[in-house]
Amino acid sequence: MNRCNICPNHCSFDGNSICQQTPIYDSEDAIYTTAVAIDPIEKKPLYHFLPGTFTLSIGTLGCNLKCLNCQNHTIAQPEQSILVPTTTYTPEDIVNQAIENNLESISWTYNEPTIHPKWIISTAKVAKQYNIKTIVVSNGYTSEETLADLVKYVDAVNIDIKSMSNDFYREVCSGLVDPVLNSVKYYVKHDVHVELTNLLIPGYNDTTEDMRNIINFVGNTSKDIPLHFTRFYPNFKLMDVEATPERTISKACDLAQYLGIKYVYPGNVSPSYKDNTYCKHCRHVLVERNGYDIKSYVTSQCACPNCSHKADIIIK
């Protein structure tokens, strides 16, 4: 039986794929979008890639995981994908929107973009002609075959590591963690800019041991990877779970810094000094953040203005 090799699910081509893809989505030129918006790049979240800029966000349809807390379930897990309103664009259409709005990047986001690698790649080929960067906001549940195709065209990724536990992935996401961790390592190995997000859900993945496990993985992969610990709010099928206390997010960030992770940020909490990026050499402020009000002090040589130490930030 022929099977799809886009992700680790390896679904059969019988119309019952987990991500609800259909043959209509096979074209490289007809891109079916569910949402197109201009967002601060920090919203992805990306804090070390083109800080202070805006990005053209593209949402498509479907997902290869079934997370109980999915905040975009209406497009990622629709009951019937054929009923979801879509707009068709060509890669040139999307790139032209970025050009018309003076945007430096295009972000594939909202649902799981890597289930449509042809669309990312065909658009990135056009975008590269205008030095427009390609960003993927992903769950990381991607096969090596797809990763091998994507890394040639993707400039930055944010991967959501939901937990380091296979039990969590099975029960909450209907998946496994190992392919996600493999994706992180693959992107890092191939010099794609990587940032990671971990949504802390009370009672599911918010113990000190949970935090240590993901921190240790990041530390063993690269201590320079920006790590975002994000606050959960009740959503979808987890409406009966309370929002994450802000102190839990603060604890995770403090623990990560204590264990040697250089860049750690809180998400979905009140703005604070912890949102800023500091020089790892002299602790001078490199990027100051107050919500989406961003002030970058990184020099044109991509260095700290105080000590001239190289900043681990990709600027314009």
C-alpha positions in Angstrom: 0.0 0.0 0.0 1.3 3.4 -1.0 1.9 5.7 2.0 2.6 9.4 2.4 6.1 10.2 3.6 5.6 13.9 4.6 5.4 13.2 8.3 5.9 10.3 10.7 2.3 9.2 10.6 2.9 7.7 7.1 -0.8 7.6 6.3 -2.1 5.6 3.5 -3.5 7.3 0.4 -7.1 6.3 1.0 -8.7 9.6 1.9 -8.4 9.0 5.7 -5.2 10.9 6.4 -4.8 12.4 9.9 -4.1 15.8 8.5 -7.1 15.6 6.1 -5.1 16.3 3.0 -6.8 15.6 -0.3 -5.5 15.4 -3.8 -6.6 19.0 -4.5 -3.7 20.2 -2.2 -1.0 18.5 -4.3 -0.3 21.4 -6.6 2.7 23.6 -6.1 1.0 26.6 -7.7 -2.5 26.6 -6.1 -2.0 27.5 -2.5 -5.2 27.2 -0.4 -5.0 29.7 2.5 -7.2 30.1 5.5 -5.6 33.2 6.9 -3.3 35.9 5.7 -2.1 38.6 8.1 0.8 40.9 9.0 2.2 40.1 12.4 5.2 41.3 14.5 7.8 38.6 14.1 8.0 38.4 17.9 4.5 36.9 17.8 5.8 33.6 16.1 7.7 33.8 18.6 11.0 34.7 17.1 13.2 37.0 19.3 16.6 36.5 17.6 15.6 36.7 14.0 15.0 40.1 12.4 13.8 41.6 15.7 11.3 44.5 15.5 10.2 43.6 11.9 6.8 42.5 10.7 6.2 39.3 8.7 3.5 38.1 6.3 1.8 35.2 8.1 0.2 32.5 6.0 -2.2 29.9 7.4 -3.3 26.9 5.4 -5.4 23.9 6.5 -4.9 20.8 8.6 -2.4 19.3 11.1 -0.7 16.0 11.6 -1.2 16.1 15.4 -4.5 16.2 17.3 -3.7 18.3 20.3 -6.5 18.6 22.9 -5.5 22.2 23.5 -5.2 23.4 19.9 -5.9 27.1 19.8 -6.4 27.1 16.0 -8.5 23.9 15.8 -11.0 25.4 13.4 -8.4 25.3 10.6 -6.0 22.7 12.1 -8.6 20.2 13.1 -11.8 21.0 11.3 -14.5 18.4 11.4 -14.8 18.7 7.6 -12.0 20.4 5.8 -14.0 20.9 2.7 -16.3 23.3 4.6 -13.5 25.6 5.7 -13.4 28.8 3.6 -10.1 29.2 1.7 -8.6 31.7 -0.7 -6.3 30.5 -3.5 -3.0 32.2 -4.2 0.0 31.5 -6.3 3.5 31.7 -4.8 4.0 35.0 -6.8 0.8 36.4 -5.2 2.1 35.8 -1.7 5.5 37.2 -2.4 4.0 40.3 -4.0 2.0 40.9 -0.8 5.2 40.9 1.1 6.8 43.2 -1.3 3.9 45.6 -1.4 4.0 45.8 2.4 7.8 46.2 2.6 8.0 43.0 4.6 11.3 41.1 5.0 9.9 37.6 5.7 7.0 35.2 5.0 5.9 33.0 7.9 4.0 29.7 7.5 2.0 29.5 10.7 -1.4 29.1 12.5 -1.9 25.4 11.5 0.9 22.9 10.7 2.6 24.2 7.6 5.0 21.3 6.9 2.2 19.0 5.8 2.2 21.2 2.6 6.0 21.3 1.9 5.4 22.0 -1.8 3.8 25.3 -1.0 6.5 26.4 1.3 9.2 25.5 -1.2 7.6 26.9 -4.3 7.0 30.2 -2.5 10.4 30.3 -1.0 12.0 29.9 -4.4 10.3 33.1 -5.5 10.9 34.9 -2.2 14.7 34.2 -2.4 14.8 36.3 -5.6 13.8 39.3 -3.5 15.8 38.4 -0.4 12.6 37.7 1.5 13.2 35.2 4.2 11.1 32.1 4.8 9.9 31.2 8.4 8.1 28.0 9.5 6.3 27.8 12.8 5.9 24.1 13.3 5.1 21.3 15.7 8.2 19.6 14.4 6.4 16.4 13.6 8.1 16.0 10.3 9.8 13.2 8.4 13.4 13.3 7.5 12.4 13.2 3.8 10.5 16.4 4.2 13.2 18.0 6.4 15.8 17.3 3.7 13.7 19.2 1.2 12.7 22.1 3.5 16.1 23.0 4.9 17.3 24.3 1.6 14.6 27.0 1.6 13.8 27.7 5.2 15.7 30.5 7.0 14.2 30.3 10.5 11.9 27.9 12.5 10.1 28.0 15.8 9.3 24.5 16.9 6.8 23.7 19.7 8.2 21.0 21.9 5.1 20.1 23.8 6.7 17.8 26.3 9.7 15.4 26.5 7.3 12.6 27.4 5.9 10.1 24.9 3.0 9.5 27.2 2.1 13.2 27.0 2.4 13.1 23.2 0.2 10.0 23.0 -2.5 11.2 25.3 -2.6 14.9 24.4 -1.4 15.1 20.8 -1.8 11.6 19.3 1.9 11.5 18.4 5.4 10.8 19.7 8.2 13.1 20.8 11.2 11.6 19.1 10.4 12.9 15.6 10.0 16.4 17.1 13.4 16.2 18.7 14.9 14.9 15.5 13.6 17.9 13.6 15.2 20.3 16.1 18.6 18.6 15.7 18.2 18.4 11.9 17.5 22.1 11.5 20.3 23.0 13.9 22.7 20.7 12.0 21.8 22.4 8.7 22.3 26.0 10.1 18.6 27.0 10.1 17.9 29.6 12.8 16.0 27.7 15.5 13.9 28.9 18.4 11.9 26.6 20.7 8.6 27.0 22.5 7.2 24.9 25.4 3.6 25.5 26.5 3.3 24.6 30.2 -0.1 23.1 30.9 -1.0 22.7 34.6 -1.2 19.0 35.6 0.2 17.8 32.3 3.7 19.0 31.7 4.5 21.6 34.3 6.5 19.8 37.0 10.1 20.7 37.8 11.2 17.4 36.2 9.3 18.3 33.0 11.1 21.6 32.9 14.5 20.0 33.6 14.0 17.5 30.8 13.4 20.0 28.1 16.1 22.3 29.5 18.6 19.5 29.4 17.6 18.6 25.8 18.2 22.3 24.7 21.5 22.4 26.6 22.7 19.2 25.0 21.7 20.5 21.5 22.9 24.1 21.8 22.8 26.4 24.8 22.4 29.3 22.3 18.9 28.2 21.1 16.3 30.7 22.4 13.8 28.9 24.6 10.3 30.3 25.2 8.2 29.0 28.1 4.6 30.0 27.4 1.5 30.3 29.5 -1.4 28.0 28.8 -5.0 29.3 28.6 -8.1 27.0 28.6 -8.8 26.0 25.0 -10.6 23.5 22.8 -10.9 20.2 24.7 -9.0 21.4 27.7 -11.4 24.1 28.8 -11.6 22.6 32.3 -7.8 23.2 32.9 -6.9 26.4 34.7 -4.5 28.9 33.1 -0.8 28.4 34.0 0.2 30.6 37.0 2.7 33.2 36.0 5.0 32.0 38.8 5.3 28.7 37.0 6.5 30.4 33.8 9.0 32.5 35.9 10.2 29.4 37.7 10.9 27.6 34.4 12.8 30.6 33.0 14.9 31.0 36.1 15.7 27.2 36.2 16.7 27.3 32.5 19.1 30.2 33.1 20.5 28.5 36.2 21.2 25.4 34.2 23.1 27.4 31.5 20.6 28.2 28.8 21.7 31.7 27.5 18.4 33.0 26.1 15.1 32.2 27.9 11.9 34.1 27.6 8.4 34.0 29.1 5.3 34.0 26.9 1.7 35.0 27.3 2.5 36.8 30.6 2.8 40.4 31.8 5.7 42.3 30.2 8.9 42.4 32.3 12.7 42.7 32.0 12.8 38.9 31.2 11.4 39.7 27.8 14.7 41.6 26.9 17.7 40.1 25.2 21.0 40.7 27.0 24.6 40.3 25.8 25.9 37.0 26.9 29.3 38.6 27.5 28.6 41.8 29.4 24.8 41.6 30.1 24.1 44.9 28.3 20.6 45.2 26.8 20.7 44.1 23.1 16.9 44.2 22.4 14.4 45.8 24.7 10.8 44.5 24.5 7.6 46.0 25.9 4.9 43.9 24.4 5.4 44.3 20.7 7.2 47.7 21.1 10.7 46.6 20.2 14.0 48.6 20.5 17.1 47.0 19.2 20.5 48.3 20.2 22.5 45.7 18.1 25.1 47.4 16.0 25.2 47.1 12.2 28.0 44.7 12.7 25.6 42.5 14.7 27.4 43.1 17.9 26.8 44.4 21.4 27.0 48.3 21.5 28.8 48.1 24.9 31.5 45.4 24.5 31.4 44.7 20.7 30.9 41.0 21.5 29.0 39.2 18.6 25.3 39.0 19.2 23.5 35.8 18.6 20.8 37.6 16.6 20.1 37.8 12.9 19.4 41.4 11.9 18.5 43.0 8.6 
